[in-house]
Amino acid sequence: MNFKGMKWLNFILTIIALFAIYTFLDGRLNPALSNALLVILIPIGLLSLMPVLEKSKNDSEQ
């Protein structure tokens, strides 16, 4: 399988899951907690982007 494609698939599925969590909890939380939820979910989305952007060891050795 294409490992780079799997990284992108993992990232896209993570973003979809985070959006679903936010959409599900948005109407159920107070506005202050909704902002806290965003503060928690955005870094998780950014952390899931890190493996996609970093070069693998095999790419840098060639």
Secondary structure as UniProt FT lines:
FT   HELIX           3..26
FT   TURN            27..28
FT   HELIX           31..53
FT   HELIX           57..61
//
